[in-house]
Amino acid sequence: MISSYDCEDLVGLYLQSQYGYCLIPSSCKIDTSAYEYLLKDPETGESVGVQVKQGKNSLDNSLSKSADKIFLFTTQGSVSPVDENVTVIQPEDLFVFVMTNENLIPDSIKMWLYFKQKSGS
């Protein structure tokens, strides 16, 4: 129920918090349609590419050569078999992250959580 931008933000916050990666803000451009943004591993210097899709959009290995590590997330779609450097983020992992890191979550996502809790779902 969150917007595509909120979904991308949430995945970025998750990766920064859980793995210590650092977002490269200039990588978030319209002309980078292969990925949403890049991050950097501050310990190894490896590049980390991220692709996020909402709905029933499926993902595949097309990014596997775009960065040293790739993270894929789709809310309802499927992910084709992945290469060794590709990690699929599970929706359940993001939900747990949201519920345990409320101070990091953008206000727009907090609003949806509030409505979800009020409706009892």
Secondary structure as UniProt FT lines:
FT   HELIX           4..19
FT   STRAND          22..24
FT   HELIX           25..27
FT   TURN            30..31
FT   TURN            33..34
FT   STRAND          37..40
FT   TURN            42..44
FT   STRAND          47..53
FT   TURN            55..56
FT   HELIX           61..63
FT   TURN            64..66
FT   STRAND          69..74
FT   TURN            84..85
FT   STRAND          86..88
FT   HELIX           91..100
FT   HELIX           102..104
FT   HELIX           107..119
//
